[in-house]
Amino acid sequence: MHALLASLYILGVATLMTNGEKLLGNMPMPVGPFAMLSLLVISTAVMGVLFFGRPVMLFLENKKSEALWFLGFTMGVFIFIALASFVILAGVNVLIK
């Protein structure tokens, strides 16, 4: 579930970055870099919570093996989603050409 939420969050950020100028218009100089750095900080916090929040809580409850399993499972599912996305996008790209 956490890996799916991370993937959906990344999709949302990528959509925002791709269509940012259409959605937000052309930003003046200090606003654009501020917005991008703010997005970086927010994204880091969200990903940190999604990937490490529950494993840290389990670890602090002295459930170390369960914490490692949960982290490994989340990472494995996320890697699978990322690789599947790359394969699908590559296939679509080949079909378009």
PyMOL commands that set and color helices and strands:
alter all, ss='L'
color gray80, all
select helices_A, chain A and resi 2-18+20-24+31-60+64-96
alter helices_A, ss='H'
color red, helices_A
deselect
rebuild
show_as cartoon
